[in-house]
């Protein structure tokens, strides 16, 4: 899949999920900037930006955890469930620190984990092609 199309689909899906949690009341837009004059499109764009920052923080945390697993010779795999629980809160809190006064979320840990899990669940991952070695038999 073209990476630009995948990015647009992920941005749209994340914006919809954040707007859904905003409708539920778990996320609140405090003072987001007005990027577009239309308030509905502005909310969608703000939600997409928030989701993109959440994605970047998650990718950085995943790389850091992978490095930690390698450095501990695999022992860090034992704390993976704890890492996943903490990661949801870290993503939202880190995004809130980066985008000051844009949004606020309910700071109950299980709600933050559900929000982060929902954003990660409906994301199209980057699929890398596997390289194949083809051996052709030579006939005489």
KEMAR-569660 format. One record per residue: x, y, z of N, C-alpha, C in turn; residue in three letters; residue number from 1. Coordinates in Angstrom, 1 decimal. Atoms other than C-alpha are relative to their C-alpha. Last residue first. Layout:
{n_px = X	n_py = Y	n_pz = Z	ca_px = X	ca_py = Y	ca_pz = Z	c_px = X	c_py = Y	c_pz = Z	residu = ala	num = NUM}
...
END
This chain:
{n_px = -1.0	n_py = 0.2	n_pz = 1.1	ca_px = 21.1	ca_py = -30.0	ca_pz = -18.8	c_px = -0.7	c_py = -0.7	c_pz = -1.2	residu = unk	num = 140}
{n_px = 0.1	n_py = 1.3	n_pz = 0.7	ca_px = 18.6	ca_py = -28.5	ca_pz = -16.4	c_px = 1.0	c_py = -0.2	c_pz = -1.2	residu = unk	num = 139}
{n_px = -0.5	n_py = 0.0	n_pz = 1.4	ca_px = 19.5	ca_py = -25.7	ca_pz = -14.1	c_px = -0.1	c_py = -1.4	c_pz = -0.5	residu = unk	num = 138}
{n_px = -0.8	n_py = 1.2	n_pz = 0.3	ca_px = 17.4	ca_py = -25.4	ca_pz = -11.0	c_px = 0.3	c_py = 0.0	c_pz = -1.4	residu = unk	num = 137}
{n_px = 0.5	n_py = 0.7	n_pz = 1.2	ca_px = 16.3	ca_py = -22.0	ca_pz = -10.1	c_px = 0.9	c_py = -1.1	c_pz = -0.3	residu = unk	num = 136}
{n_px = -1.0	n_py = 0.8	n_pz = 0.6	ca_px = 16.8	ca_py = -20.7	ca_pz = -6.6	c_px = -0.6	c_py = -0.8	c_pz = -1.2	residu = unk	num = 135}
{n_px = 0.6	n_py = 1.0	n_pz = 1.0	ca_px = 14.6	ca_py = -17.9	ca_pz = -5.6	c_px = 1.2	c_py = -0.7	c_pz = -0.6	residu = unk	num = 134}
{n_px = -1.1	n_py = 0.5	n_pz = 0.8	ca_px = 15.6	ca_py = -15.9	ca_pz = -2.5	c_px = -0.5	c_py = -1.2	c_pz = -0.9	residu = unk	num = 133}
{n_px = 0.0	n_py = 1.5	n_pz = 0.3	ca_px = 12.8	ca_py = -14.0	ca_pz = -1.2	c_px = 1.2	c_py = -0.3	c_pz = -0.8	residu = unk	num = 132}
{n_px = -0.8	n_py = 0.3	n_pz = 1.1	ca_px = 12.8	ca_py = -10.6	ca_pz = 0.5	c_px = 0.1	c_py = -1.5	c_pz = -0.2	residu = unk	num = 131}
{n_px = -1.1	n_py = 1.0	n_pz = -0.2	ca_px = 9.9	ca_py = -10.0	ca_pz = 2.7	c_px = 0.8	c_py = -0.3	c_pz = -1.2	residu = unk	num = 130}
{n_px = -0.1	n_py = 1.2	n_pz = 0.8	ca_px = 8.0	ca_py = -6.9	ca_pz = 2.1	c_px = 1.1	c_py = -0.9	c_pz = 0.4	residu = unk	num = 129}
{n_px = -1.2	n_py = 0.1	n_pz = 0.7	ca_px = 7.5	ca_py = -4.5	ca_pz = 5.0	c_px = 0.0	c_py = -1.3	c_pz = -0.9	residu = unk	num = 128}
{n_px = -0.3	n_py = 1.4	n_pz = 0.3	ca_px = 4.0	ca_py = -3.8	ca_pz = 6.2	c_px = 1.3	c_py = 0.0	c_pz = -0.9	residu = unk	num = 127}
{n_px = -0.8	n_py = 0.0	n_pz = 1.2	ca_px = 3.6	ca_py = -0.5	ca_pz = 7.9	c_px = 0.5	c_py = -1.4	c_pz = -0.2	residu = unk	num = 126}
{n_px = -1.4	n_py = 0.0	n_pz = -0.2	ca_px = 0.7	ca_py = -0.9	ca_pz = 10.3	c_px = 0.8	c_py = 0.1	c_pz = -1.3	residu = unk	num = 125}
{n_px = -0.6	n_py = 0.9	n_pz = 1.0	ca_px = -2.8	ca_py = 0.2	ca_pz = 9.6	c_px = 1.5	c_py = 0.0	c_pz = 0.1	residu = unk	num = 124}
{n_px = -1.0	n_py = -0.6	n_pz = 0.8	ca_px = -4.2	ca_py = 1.7	ca_pz = 12.8	c_px = 0.6	c_py = -1.0	c_pz = -1.0	residu = unk	num = 123}
{n_px = 0.6	n_py = -0.4	n_pz = 1.3	ca_px = -7.5	ca_py = 0.7	ca_pz = 14.3	c_px = 1.0	c_py = 0.7	c_pz = -0.9	residu = unk	num = 122}
{n_px = 0.6	n_py = 1.1	n_pz = 0.7	ca_px = -5.9	ca_py = -1.2	ca_pz = 17.2	c_px = -0.5	c_py = 0.3	c_pz = -1.4	residu = unk	num = 121}
{n_px = -0.9	n_py = 0.9	n_pz = 0.6	ca_px = -3.4	ca_py = 1.5	ca_pz = 18.2	c_px = -0.7	c_py = -1.2	c_pz = -0.8	residu = unk	num = 120}
{n_px = -0.7	n_py = -0.7	n_pz = 1.1	ca_px = -6.0	ca_py = 4.2	ca_pz = 18.6	c_px = 1.0	c_py = -1.0	c_pz = -0.6	residu = unk	num = 119}
{n_px = 0.9	n_py = -0.2	n_pz = 1.2	ca_px = -8.3	ca_py = 1.8	ca_pz = 20.5	c_px = 0.7	c_py = 0.7	c_pz = -1.1	residu = unk	num = 118}
{n_px = 0.2	n_py = 1.3	n_pz = 0.6	ca_px = -5.4	ca_py = 0.7	ca_pz = 22.8	c_px = -0.9	c_py = 0.1	c_pz = -1.3	residu = unk	num = 117}
{n_px = -1.2	n_py = 0.3	n_pz = 0.7	ca_px = -4.5	ca_py = 4.3	ca_pz = 23.6	c_px = -0.1	c_py = -1.3	c_pz = -0.8	residu = unk	num = 116}
{n_px = -0.2	n_py = -1.0	n_pz = 1.1	ca_px = -8.0	ca_py = 5.2	ca_pz = 24.5	c_px = 1.2	c_py = -0.3	c_pz = -0.9	residu = unk	num = 115}
{n_px = 1.0	n_py = 0.3	n_pz = 1.0	ca_px = -8.5	ca_py = 2.0	ca_pz = 26.5	c_px = 0.1	c_py = 0.9	c_pz = -1.2	residu = unk	num = 114}
{n_px = -0.4	n_py = 1.2	n_pz = 0.7	ca_px = -5.2	ca_py = 2.6	ca_pz = 28.3	c_px = -1.0	c_py = -0.4	c_pz = -1.0	residu = unk	num = 113}
{n_px = -1.2	n_py = -0.4	n_pz = 0.9	ca_px = -6.1	ca_py = 6.2	ca_pz = 29.2	c_px = 0.5	c_py = -1.3	c_pz = -0.8	residu = unk	num = 112}
{n_px = 0.6	n_py = -0.7	n_pz = 1.1	ca_px = -9.5	ca_py = 4.9	ca_pz = 30.5	c_px = 1.1	c_py = 0.4	c_pz = -1.0	residu = unk	num = 111}
{n_px = 0.6	n_py = 0.9	n_pz = 0.9	ca_px = -7.7	ca_py = 2.3	ca_pz = 32.6	c_px = -0.7	c_py = 0.7	c_pz = -1.2	residu = unk	num = 110}
{n_px = -0.9	n_py = 0.8	n_pz = 0.8	ca_px = -5.3	ca_py = 4.8	ca_pz = 34.1	c_px = -0.7	c_py = -1.0	c_pz = -1.0	residu = unk	num = 109}
{n_px = 0.1	n_py = 1.4	n_pz = -0.5	ca_px = -7.8	ca_py = 7.3	ca_pz = 35.2	c_px = 0.7	c_py = -0.9	c_pz = -0.9	residu = unk	num = 108}
{n_px = -1.3	n_py = 0.5	n_pz = -0.4	ca_px = -6.5	ca_py = 10.7	ca_pz = 34.0	c_px = -0.1	c_py = -1.4	c_pz = 0.7	residu = unk	num = 107}
{n_px = 0.3	n_py = 0.5	n_pz = -1.3	ca_px = -9.6	ca_py = 11.7	ca_pz = 32.0	c_px = 1.3	c_py = -0.8	c_pz = 0.5	residu = unk	num = 106}
{n_px = 0.7	n_py = 1.3	n_pz = 0.0	ca_px = -8.2	ca_py = 13.6	ca_pz = 29.1	c_px = -0.2	c_py = -0.4	c_pz = 1.4	residu = unk	num = 105}
{n_px = -0.1	n_py = 0.6	n_pz = -1.3	ca_px = -7.3	ca_py = 17.2	ca_pz = 28.4	c_px = -0.7	c_py = -1.4	c_pz = -0.1	residu = unk	num = 104}
{n_px = 1.0	n_py = 1.0	n_pz = -0.4	ca_px = -6.7	ca_py = 18.8	ca_pz = 25.0	c_px = 0.3	c_py = -0.4	c_pz = 1.5	residu = unk	num = 103}
{n_px = 0.8	n_py = 0.4	n_pz = 1.1	ca_px = -4.9	ca_py = 21.7	ca_pz = 23.3	c_px = -1.2	c_py = -0.9	c_pz = 0.4	residu = unk	num = 102}
{n_px = 1.4	n_py = -0.6	n_pz = 0.0	ca_px = -3.7	ca_py = 23.5	ca_pz = 26.4	c_px = -0.8	c_py = -0.4	c_pz = -1.3	residu = unk	num = 101}
{n_px = 0.4	n_py = -0.7	n_pz = -1.2	ca_px = 0.0	ca_py = 22.4	ca_pz = 25.8	c_px = -1.3	c_py = 0.7	c_pz = -0.3	residu = unk	num = 100}
{n_px = 1.0	n_py = -0.9	n_pz = 0.5	ca_px = 0.5	ca_py = 20.1	ca_pz = 22.8	c_px = -0.7	c_py = 0.7	c_pz = 1.2	residu = unk	num = 99}
{n_px = -0.5	n_py = -0.6	n_pz = 1.2	ca_px = 3.8	ca_py = 18.5	ca_pz = 23.8	c_px = -1.0	c_py = 1.1	c_pz = -0.5	residu = unk	num = 98}
{n_px = -1.1	n_py = -0.9	n_pz = -0.3	ca_px = 2.8	ca_py = 17.9	ca_pz = 27.4	c_px = 0.5	c_py = 0.7	c_pz = -1.2	residu = unk	num = 97}
{n_px = 0.5	n_py = -1.2	n_pz = -0.7	ca_px = -0.6	ca_py = 16.6	ca_pz = 26.4	c_px = 1.1	c_py = 1.0	c_pz = 0.4	residu = unk	num = 96}
{n_px = 0.7	n_py = -0.9	n_pz = 1.0	ca_px = 1.0	ca_py = 14.3	ca_pz = 23.9	c_px = -0.5	c_py = 1.2	c_pz = 0.6	residu = unk	num = 95}
{n_px = -1.1	n_py = -0.6	n_pz = 0.8	ca_px = 3.3	ca_py = 12.9	ca_pz = 26.6	c_px = -0.6	c_py = 1.0	c_pz = -1.1	residu = unk	num = 94}
{n_px = -0.6	n_py = -1.1	n_pz = -0.8	ca_px = 0.3	ca_py = 12.4	ca_pz = 28.9	c_px = 1.1	c_py = 0.7	c_pz = -0.7	residu = unk	num = 93}
{n_px = 0.9	n_py = -1.1	n_pz = -0.1	ca_px = -1.6	ca_py = 10.5	ca_pz = 26.2	c_px = 0.6	c_py = 1.2	c_pz = 0.8	residu = unk	num = 92}
{n_px = 0.3	n_py = -0.6	n_pz = 1.3	ca_px = 1.3	ca_py = 8.3	ca_pz = 25.2	c_px = -0.9	c_py = 1.3	c_pz = 0.1	residu = unk	num = 91}
{n_px = -1.1	n_py = -0.8	n_pz = 0.4	ca_px = 2.5	ca_py = 7.7	ca_pz = 28.7	c_px = -0.2	c_py = 0.7	c_pz = -1.3	residu = unk	num = 90}
{n_px = 0.0	n_py = -1.3	n_pz = -0.7	ca_px = -0.9	ca_py = 6.6	ca_pz = 29.8	c_px = 1.1	c_py = 0.9	c_pz = -0.4	residu = unk	num = 89}
{n_px = 1.2	n_py = -0.7	n_pz = 0.4	ca_px = -1.2	ca_py = 4.0	ca_pz = 27.1	c_px = 0.0	c_py = 1.3	c_pz = 0.7	residu = unk	num = 88}
{n_px = -0.2	n_py = -0.7	n_pz = 1.3	ca_px = 2.4	ca_py = 3.0	ca_pz = 27.6	c_px = -1.2	c_py = 0.8	c_pz = -0.4	residu = unk	num = 87}
{n_px = -0.5	n_py = -1.3	n_pz = -0.3	ca_px = 1.9	ca_py = 2.1	ca_pz = 31.3	c_px = 0.1	c_py = 0.8	c_pz = -1.3	residu = unk	num = 86}
{n_px = 0.9	n_py = -0.8	n_pz = -0.8	ca_px = -0.4	ca_py = -0.7	ca_pz = 30.6	c_px = 0.5	c_py = 1.4	c_pz = 0.2	residu = unk	num = 85}
{n_px = 1.2	n_py = -0.4	n_pz = 0.8	ca_px = 1.7	ca_py = -2.0	ca_pz = 27.7	c_px = -1.0	c_py = 0.8	c_pz = 0.8	residu = unk	num = 84}
{n_px = -0.4	n_py = -1.0	n_pz = 0.9	ca_px = 4.9	ca_py = -1.9	ca_pz = 29.8	c_px = -1.2	c_py = 0.5	c_pz = -0.8	residu = unk	num = 83}
{n_px = -0.1	n_py = -1.3	n_pz = -0.8	ca_px = 3.2	ca_py = -3.8	ca_pz = 32.6	c_px = 0.4	c_py = 1.1	c_pz = -0.9	residu = unk	num = 82}
{n_px = 1.3	n_py = -0.5	n_pz = -0.4	ca_px = 2.3	ca_py = -6.5	ca_pz = 30.1	c_px = -0.1	c_py = 1.3	c_pz = 0.8	residu = unk	num = 81}
{n_px = 0.8	n_py = -0.6	n_pz = 1.1	ca_px = 5.8	ca_py = -6.5	ca_pz = 28.7	c_px = -1.4	c_py = 0.4	c_pz = 0.3	residu = unk	num = 80}
{n_px = 0.8	n_py = -1.2	n_pz = -0.4	ca_px = 7.5	ca_py = -6.9	ca_pz = 32.1	c_px = -0.8	c_py = 0.6	c_pz = -1.2	residu = unk	num = 79}
{n_px = 0.8	n_py = 0.4	n_pz = -1.2	ca_px = 8.7	ca_py = -10.5	ca_pz = 31.5	c_px = -0.9	c_py = 1.2	c_pz = 0.4	residu = unk	num = 78}
{n_px = 1.2	n_py = 0.5	n_pz = 0.6	ca_px = 10.0	ca_py = -9.5	ca_pz = 28.0	c_px = -1.0	c_py = -0.4	c_pz = 1.1	residu = unk	num = 77}
{n_px = 1.0	n_py = -1.1	n_pz = 0.0	ca_px = 12.6	ca_py = -7.4	ca_pz = 29.8	c_px = -1.3	c_py = -0.5	c_pz = -0.6	residu = unk	num = 76}
{n_px = 0.7	n_py = 0.0	n_pz = -1.3	ca_px = 14.5	ca_py = -10.6	ca_pz = 30.5	c_px = -1.0	c_py = 1.1	c_pz = 0.1	residu = unk	num = 75}
{n_px = 1.3	n_py = 0.6	n_pz = 0.1	ca_px = 15.4	ca_py = -11.0	ca_pz = 26.8	c_px = -0.8	c_py = 0.1	c_pz = 1.3	residu = unk	num = 74}
{n_px = 0.0	n_py = 1.4	n_pz = 0.5	ca_px = 19.1	ca_py = -10.5	ca_pz = 27.0	c_px = -1.4	c_py = -0.7	c_pz = 0.1	residu = unk	num = 73}
{n_px = 0.2	n_py = 0.8	n_pz = -1.2	ca_px = 18.7	ca_py = -7.3	ca_pz = 29.2	c_px = 0.0	c_py = -1.5	c_pz = -0.5	residu = unk	num = 72}
{n_px = -1.0	n_py = -0.2	n_pz = -1.0	ca_px = 20.2	ca_py = -5.1	ca_pz = 26.5	c_px = -0.1	c_py = -0.9	c_pz = 1.2	residu = unk	num = 71}
{n_px = -1.3	n_py = 0.5	n_pz = 0.6	ca_px = 18.1	ca_py = -6.7	ca_pz = 23.7	c_px = 1.1	c_py = 0.2	c_pz = 1.1	residu = unk	num = 70}
{n_px = 0.1	n_py = 1.5	n_pz = 0.1	ca_px = 14.9	ca_py = -6.2	ca_pz = 25.7	c_px = 1.3	c_py = -0.6	c_pz = -0.5	residu = unk	num = 69}
{n_px = 0.0	n_py = 0.5	n_pz = -1.4	ca_px = 15.8	ca_py = -2.6	ca_pz = 26.6	c_px = 0.0	c_py = -1.5	c_pz = 0.0	residu = unk	num = 68}
{n_px = -1.4	n_py = -0.1	n_pz = -0.4	ca_px = 16.5	ca_py = -1.9	ca_pz = 22.9	c_px = 0.2	c_py = -0.5	c_pz = 1.4	residu = unk	num = 67}
{n_px = -0.7	n_py = 1.0	n_pz = 0.8	ca_px = 13.0	ca_py = -3.2	ca_pz = 22.0	c_px = 1.5	c_py = 0.0	c_pz = 0.4	residu = unk	num = 66}
{n_px = 0.2	n_py = 1.3	n_pz = -0.7	ca_px = 11.6	ca_py = -1.1	ca_pz = 24.8	c_px = 0.7	c_py = -1.1	c_pz = -0.7	residu = unk	num = 65}
{n_px = -0.7	n_py = 0.0	n_pz = -1.2	ca_px = 13.2	ca_py = 2.1	ca_pz = 23.4	c_px = -0.2	c_py = -1.4	c_pz = 0.8	residu = unk	num = 64}
{n_px = -1.4	n_py = 0.1	n_pz = 0.3	ca_px = 12.0	ca_py = 1.3	ca_pz = 19.9	c_px = 0.8	c_py = -0.1	c_pz = 1.3	residu = unk	num = 63}
{n_px = -0.2	n_py = 1.4	n_pz = 0.5	ca_px = 8.5	ca_py = 0.7	ca_pz = 21.2	c_px = 1.4	c_py = -0.2	c_pz = -0.4	residu = unk	num = 62}
{n_px = 0.0	n_py = 0.8	n_pz = -1.1	ca_px = 8.6	ca_py = 4.0	ca_pz = 23.2	c_px = 0.2	c_py = -1.5	c_pz = -0.4	residu = unk	num = 61}
{n_px = -1.3	n_py = -0.2	n_pz = -0.7	ca_px = 9.7	ca_py = 5.9	ca_pz = 20.1	c_px = 0.1	c_py = -0.9	c_pz = 1.2	residu = unk	num = 60}
{n_px = -1.1	n_py = 0.6	n_pz = 0.8	ca_px = 6.9	ca_py = 4.3	ca_pz = 18.1	c_px = 1.3	c_py = 0.2	c_pz = 0.7	residu = unk	num = 59}
{n_px = 0.1	n_py = 1.4	n_pz = -0.1	ca_px = 4.3	ca_py = 5.1	ca_pz = 20.8	c_px = 1.1	c_py = -0.7	c_pz = -0.8	residu = unk	num = 58}
{n_px = -0.4	n_py = 0.3	n_pz = -1.3	ca_px = 5.4	ca_py = 8.7	ca_pz = 21.0	c_px = 0.0	c_py = -1.5	c_pz = 0.2	residu = unk	num = 57}
{n_px = -1.5	n_py = -0.2	n_pz = -0.1	ca_px = 5.1	ca_py = 9.0	ca_pz = 17.3	c_px = 0.5	c_py = -0.3	c_pz = 1.3	residu = unk	num = 56}
{n_px = -0.7	n_py = 1.0	n_pz = 0.8	ca_px = 1.6	ca_py = 7.5	ca_pz = 17.3	c_px = 1.5	c_py = 0.1	c_pz = 0.1	residu = unk	num = 55}
{n_px = 0.1	n_py = 1.3	n_pz = -0.8	ca_px = 0.4	ca_py = 9.7	ca_pz = 20.1	c_px = 0.7	c_py = -1.1	c_pz = -0.7	residu = unk	num = 54}
{n_px = -1.0	n_py = -0.1	n_pz = -1.1	ca_px = 1.7	ca_py = 12.7	ca_pz = 18.1	c_px = 0.0	c_py = -1.2	c_pz = 0.9	residu = unk	num = 53}
{n_px = -1.4	n_py = 0.1	n_pz = 0.6	ca_px = -0.2	ca_py = 11.6	ca_pz = 15.1	c_px = 1.1	c_py = 0.1	c_pz = 1.0	residu = unk	num = 52}
{n_px = -0.2	n_py = 1.5	n_pz = 0.3	ca_px = -3.4	ca_py = 11.0	ca_pz = 17.1	c_px = 1.4	c_py = -0.2	c_pz = -0.6	residu = unk	num = 51}
{n_px = -0.2	n_py = 0.6	n_pz = -1.3	ca_px = -3.2	ca_py = 14.6	ca_pz = 18.5	c_px = 0.3	c_py = -1.5	c_pz = -0.2	residu = unk	num = 50}
{n_px = -1.3	n_py = -0.4	n_pz = -0.5	ca_px = -2.7	ca_py = 15.9	ca_pz = 15.0	c_px = 0.3	c_py = -0.6	c_pz = 1.3	residu = unk	num = 49}
{n_px = -1.0	n_py = 0.7	n_pz = 0.8	ca_px = -5.7	ca_py = 13.9	ca_pz = 13.7	c_px = 1.5	c_py = 0.4	c_pz = 0.5	residu = unk	num = 48}
{n_px = 0.0	n_py = 1.4	n_pz = -0.4	ca_px = -7.9	ca_py = 15.2	ca_pz = 16.5	c_px = 1.1	c_py = -0.8	c_pz = -0.7	residu = unk	num = 47}
{n_px = -0.6	n_py = 0.0	n_pz = -1.4	ca_px = -6.9	ca_py = 18.8	ca_pz = 15.8	c_px = 0.1	c_py = -1.5	c_pz = 0.5	residu = unk	num = 46}
{n_px = -1.4	n_py = -0.2	n_pz = 0.1	ca_px = -7.7	ca_py = 18.2	ca_pz = 12.1	c_px = 0.8	c_py = 0.0	c_pz = 1.3	residu = unk	num = 45}
{n_px = -0.5	n_py = 1.2	n_pz = 0.6	ca_px = -11.1	ca_py = 16.7	ca_pz = 12.9	c_px = 1.5	c_py = 0.1	c_pz = -0.2	residu = unk	num = 44}
{n_px = 0.0	n_py = 1.1	n_pz = -1.0	ca_px = -11.9	ca_py = 19.5	ca_pz = 15.3	c_px = 0.6	c_py = -1.3	c_pz = -0.6	residu = unk	num = 43}
{n_px = -1.1	n_py = -0.3	n_pz = -1.0	ca_px = -10.8	ca_py = 22.1	ca_pz = 12.7	c_px = 0.1	c_py = -1.0	c_pz = 1.0	residu = unk	num = 42}
{n_px = -1.2	n_py = 0.4	n_pz = 0.6	ca_px = -13.0	ca_py = 20.4	ca_pz = 10.1	c_px = 1.2	c_py = 0.3	c_pz = 0.9	residu = unk	num = 41}
{n_px = 0.0	n_py = 1.4	n_pz = 0.1	ca_px = -16.0	ca_py = 20.7	ca_pz = 12.4	c_px = 1.3	c_py = -0.5	c_pz = -0.6	residu = unk	num = 40}
{n_px = -0.3	n_py = 0.6	n_pz = -1.3	ca_px = -15.2	ca_py = 24.3	ca_pz = 13.4	c_px = 0.0	c_py = -1.5	c_pz = -0.1	residu = unk	num = 39}
{n_px = 1.1	n_py = 0.8	n_pz = -0.3	ca_px = -14.8	ca_py = 25.6	ca_pz = 9.8	c_px = 0.2	c_py = -0.8	c_pz = 1.3	residu = unk	num = 38}
{n_px = 1.1	n_py = -0.8	n_pz = -0.5	ca_px = -12.3	ca_py = 28.4	ca_pz = 9.9	c_px = -1.2	c_py = -0.8	c_pz = 0.3	residu = unk	num = 37}
{n_px = 0.9	n_py = -0.2	n_pz = 1.1	ca_px = -9.3	ca_py = 26.1	ca_pz = 9.7	c_px = -1.2	c_py = 0.7	c_pz = 0.5	residu = unk	num = 36}
{n_px = -0.8	n_py = 0.2	n_pz = 1.2	ca_px = -6.3	ca_py = 26.0	ca_pz = 12.0	c_px = -0.8	c_py = 0.2	c_pz = -1.3	residu = unk	num = 35}
{n_px = 0.9	n_py = 0.1	n_pz = 1.1	ca_px = -8.0	ca_py = 27.5	ca_pz = 15.0	c_px = 0.8	c_py = 0.0	c_pz = -1.3	residu = unk	num = 34}
{n_px = -0.1	n_py = -1.1	n_pz = 1.0	ca_px = -5.7	ca_py = 26.6	ca_pz = 17.8	c_px = -1.1	c_py = -0.1	c_pz = -1.1	residu = unk	num = 33}
{n_px = -0.8	n_py = 0.3	n_pz = 1.2	ca_px = -6.9	ca_py = 24.2	ca_pz = 20.5	c_px = 0.0	c_py = 1.2	c_pz = -1.0	residu = unk	num = 32}
{n_px = -0.1	n_py = -1.2	n_pz = 0.8	ca_px = -8.1	ca_py = 25.6	ca_pz = 23.8	c_px = 0.9	c_py = -0.3	c_pz = -1.2	residu = unk	num = 31}
{n_px = -0.1	n_py = -1.1	n_pz = -0.9	ca_px = -9.4	ca_py = 22.8	ca_pz = 26.0	c_px = 0.0	c_py = 1.3	c_pz = -0.8	residu = unk	num = 30}
{n_px = -0.8	n_py = -1.0	n_pz = 0.7	ca_px = -10.5	ca_py = 20.0	ca_pz = 23.7	c_px = -0.1	c_py = 1.2	c_pz = 0.9	residu = unk	num = 29}
{n_px = 0.6	n_py = -1.3	n_pz = 0.1	ca_px = -11.9	ca_py = 17.3	ca_pz = 26.1	c_px = 1.0	c_py = 1.0	c_pz = -0.7	residu = unk	num = 28}
{n_px = -0.9	n_py = -1.0	n_pz = 0.6	ca_px = -11.2	ca_py = 13.6	ca_pz = 26.0	c_px = -0.7	c_py = 1.3	c_pz = -0.2	residu = unk	num = 27}
{n_px = -1.3	n_py = 0.4	n_pz = -0.5	ca_px = -13.0	ca_py = 11.0	ca_pz = 28.1	c_px = 1.1	c_py = 0.9	c_pz = -0.4	residu = unk	num = 26}
{n_px = -0.4	n_py = -0.8	n_pz = -1.1	ca_px = -16.4	ca_py = 12.7	ca_pz = 27.6	c_px = 1.3	c_py = -0.3	c_pz = 0.6	residu = unk	num = 25}
{n_px = 0.3	n_py = 0.8	n_pz = -1.3	ca_px = -18.1	ca_py = 10.1	ca_pz = 25.4	c_px = 0.3	c_py = 0.9	c_pz = 1.2	residu = unk	num = 24}
{n_px = 1.4	n_py = 0.1	n_pz = -0.1	ca_px = -18.1	ca_py = 12.6	ca_pz = 22.5	c_px = -0.5	c_py = -0.7	c_pz = 1.3	residu = unk	num = 23}
{n_px = 0.4	n_py = -1.3	n_pz = -0.4	ca_px = -14.4	ca_py = 13.3	ca_pz = 23.0	c_px = -1.6	c_py = 0.1	c_pz = 0.2	residu = unk	num = 22}
{n_px = -0.3	n_py = -0.1	n_pz = -1.5	ca_px = -13.8	ca_py = 9.6	ca_pz = 23.0	c_px = -0.3	c_py = 1.4	c_pz = 0.5	residu = unk	num = 21}
{n_px = 0.9	n_py = 0.9	n_pz = -0.7	ca_px = -15.6	ca_py = 9.4	ca_pz = 19.6	c_px = 0.2	c_py = 0.1	c_pz = 1.5	residu = unk	num = 20}
{n_px = 1.3	n_py = -0.7	n_pz = -0.1	ca_px = -13.7	ca_py = 12.5	ca_pz = 18.4	c_px = -1.0	c_py = -0.9	c_pz = 0.6	residu = unk	num = 19}
{n_px = -0.2	n_py = -1.1	n_pz = -1.0	ca_px = -10.4	ca_py = 10.7	ca_pz = 19.3	c_px = -1.3	c_py = 0.8	c_pz = 0.1	residu = unk	num = 18}
{n_px = -0.1	n_py = 0.6	n_pz = -1.3	ca_px = -11.5	ca_py = 7.6	ca_pz = 17.4	c_px = 0.1	c_py = 1.0	c_pz = 1.1	residu = unk	num = 17}
{n_px = 1.4	n_py = 0.4	n_pz = -0.4	ca_px = -12.6	ca_py = 9.6	ca_pz = 14.4	c_px = 0.0	c_py = -0.6	c_pz = 1.4	residu = unk	num = 16}
{n_px = 0.9	n_py = -1.2	n_pz = -0.3	ca_px = -9.3	ca_py = 11.5	ca_pz = 14.3	c_px = -1.4	c_py = -0.5	c_pz = 0.4	residu = unk	num = 15}
{n_px = -0.4	n_py = -0.5	n_pz = -1.3	ca_px = -7.3	ca_py = 8.2	ca_pz = 14.6	c_px = -0.9	c_py = 1.2	c_pz = 0.4	residu = unk	num = 14}
{n_px = 0.5	n_py = 0.9	n_pz = -1.0	ca_px = -9.2	ca_py = 6.7	ca_pz = 11.7	c_px = 0.3	c_py = 0.5	c_pz = 1.4	residu = unk	num = 13}
{n_px = 1.4	n_py = -0.1	n_pz = -0.1	ca_px = -8.6	ca_py = 9.8	ca_pz = 9.6	c_px = -0.6	c_py = -1.0	c_pz = 1.0	residu = unk	num = 12}
{n_px = 0.3	n_py = -1.3	n_pz = -0.5	ca_px = -4.9	ca_py = 10.0	ca_pz = 10.3	c_px = -1.5	c_py = 0.1	c_pz = 0.2	residu = unk	num = 11}
{n_px = -0.3	n_py = 0.0	n_pz = -1.4	ca_px = -4.4	ca_py = 6.3	ca_pz = 9.8	c_px = -0.4	c_py = 1.3	c_pz = 0.7	residu = unk	num = 10}
{n_px = 1.0	n_py = 0.9	n_pz = -0.6	ca_px = -6.2	ca_py = 6.4	ca_pz = 6.4	c_px = 0.2	c_py = 0.0	c_pz = 1.5	residu = unk	num = 9}
{n_px = 1.3	n_py = -0.7	n_pz = 0.0	ca_px = -4.1	ca_py = 9.5	ca_pz = 5.4	c_px = -1.1	c_py = -0.9	c_pz = 0.7	residu = unk	num = 8}
{n_px = 0.0	n_py = -1.1	n_pz = -1.0	ca_px = -0.9	ca_py = 7.8	ca_pz = 6.5	c_px = -1.3	c_py = 0.7	c_pz = 0.1	residu = unk	num = 7}
{n_px = 0.1	n_py = 0.6	n_pz = -1.3	ca_px = -1.8	ca_py = 4.6	ca_pz = 4.6	c_px = 0.0	c_py = 1.0	c_pz = 1.1	residu = unk	num = 6}
{n_px = 1.4	n_py = 0.4	n_pz = -0.2	ca_px = -2.5	ca_py = 6.6	ca_pz = 1.5	c_px = -0.2	c_py = -0.6	c_pz = 1.3	residu = unk	num = 5}
{n_px = 0.7	n_py = -1.2	n_pz = -0.2	ca_px = 0.9	ca_py = 8.3	ca_pz = 1.8	c_px = -1.5	c_py = -0.3	c_pz = 0.2	residu = unk	num = 4}
{n_px = -0.1	n_py = -0.5	n_pz = -1.4	ca_px = 2.6	ca_py = 5.0	ca_pz = 2.4	c_px = -0.8	c_py = 1.3	c_pz = 0.2	residu = unk	num = 3}
{n_px = -0.7	n_py = -1.3	n_pz = 0.1	ca_px = 1.2	ca_py = 3.5	ca_pz = -0.8	c_px = 0.1	c_py = 0.6	c_pz = 1.4	residu = unk	num = 2}
{n_px = 0.9	n_py = -1.2	n_pz = 0.0	ca_px = 0.0	ca_py = 0.0	ca_pz = 0.0	c_px = 0.9	c_py = 1.2	c_pz = 0.0	residu = unk	num = 1}
END
